[in-house]
Amino acid sequence: MKKALIFLVMGLLLASCEQRPVSGYVVGKKYVPEHNTIHYNPVLHMNQVQHVRAKWVVYVADSLGVTPCQVKPDTYERIKKGQFVTAKGFE
């Protein structure tokens, strides 16, 4: 019984983690090209290279603040600054 209750609570918590859509005006756009970063790994005592994929980010402002939204390249090109959009926020 206790396990069933725990699984039920965990399922409800995971179901509530969806991102809410953001409606507002585009106040900024940012393209981050693919690149590699180097960081030191203290466990292995050596530098490691991490590949970072390209990102297309659109900043949407509403009454609650500015929300960054990662979009596809074609959507990034189509959206203009000052345009009203509805998108899912993340990051």
C-alpha positions as CSV (number, residue, x, y, z in Angstrom):
1,M,0.0,0.0,0.0
2,K,2.8,2.4,0.9
3,K,4.6,1.7,-2.4
4,A,1.5,2.3,-4.4
5,L,1.0,5.6,-2.7
6,I,4.6,6.6,-3.3
7,F,4.3,5.7,-7.0
8,L,1.0,7.7,-7.3
9,V,2.6,10.8,-5.7
10,M,5.7,10.5,-7.9
11,G,3.5,10.1,-11.0
12,L,1.5,13.2,-10.1
13,L,4.7,15.2,-9.5
14,L,6.1,14.2,-12.9
15,A,2.9,15.0,-14.7
16,S,2.9,18.5,-13.3
17,C,6.4,19.3,-14.7
18,E,5.1,20.3,-18.1
19,Q,6.2,23.6,-19.5
20,R,3.4,26.2,-19.8
21,P,3.1,28.1,-23.1
22,V,4.4,31.7,-23.1
23,S,2.6,34.4,-25.0
24,G,4.2,37.7,-25.6
25,Y,6.4,39.9,-27.8
26,V,9.8,38.9,-29.1
27,V,12.3,41.2,-27.4
28,G,15.5,39.5,-28.6
29,K,17.1,36.7,-30.6
30,K,20.3,34.9,-30.1
31,Y,22.2,32.4,-32.1
32,V,25.0,30.3,-30.4
33,P,27.1,28.5,-33.0
34,E,28.5,25.0,-32.4
35,H,31.7,25.0,-30.4
36,N,33.9,23.0,-28.1
37,T,34.6,23.8,-24.5
38,I,37.4,22.5,-22.4
39,H,37.0,21.9,-18.7
40,Y,39.2,20.3,-16.1
41,N,37.9,17.0,-14.6
42,P,39.3,16.7,-11.0
43,V,38.5,13.0,-10.8
44,L,40.5,12.0,-13.9
45,H,43.1,14.8,-13.4
46,M,42.9,15.9,-17.0
47,N,41.2,18.3,-19.3
48,Q,38.1,17.1,-21.2
49,V,36.6,18.5,-24.4
50,Q,32.8,18.9,-24.5
51,H,31.0,19.5,-27.8
52,V,28.1,22.1,-27.6
53,R,25.5,22.0,-30.3
54,A,24.2,25.1,-32.0
55,K,21.2,26.9,-30.3
56,W,18.6,29.3,-31.7
57,V,17.1,31.2,-28.7
58,V,14.2,33.7,-28.9
59,Y,13.4,35.9,-25.8
60,V,9.7,36.4,-25.3
61,A,8.5,39.1,-22.9
62,D,5.1,38.9,-21.1
63,S,3.6,40.4,-17.9
64,L,5.7,38.0,-15.8
65,G,9.1,38.8,-17.3
66,V,11.3,37.6,-20.2
67,T,11.4,33.9,-21.0
68,P,14.1,32.3,-23.2
69,C,12.7,29.8,-25.7
70,Q,14.8,27.5,-27.8
71,V,13.4,27.2,-31.4
72,K,14.2,25.4,-34.6
73,P,16.4,27.3,-37.2
74,D,13.5,27.9,-39.6
75,T,11.4,29.3,-36.9
76,Y,14.3,31.5,-35.8
77,E,14.6,33.0,-39.2
78,R,10.8,33.5,-39.6
79,I,10.3,35.3,-36.3
80,K,10.9,39.1,-36.3
81,K,11.7,41.2,-33.3
82,G,8.5,42.9,-31.9
83,Q,6.3,40.1,-33.2
84,F,3.6,38.6,-30.9
85,V,4.2,34.8,-30.5
86,T,3.0,31.9,-28.3
87,A,5.8,29.4,-27.5
88,K,6.9,26.9,-24.8
89,G,9.5,28.3,-22.5
90,F,12.5,26.3,-21.3
91,E,16.1,26.6,-20.0
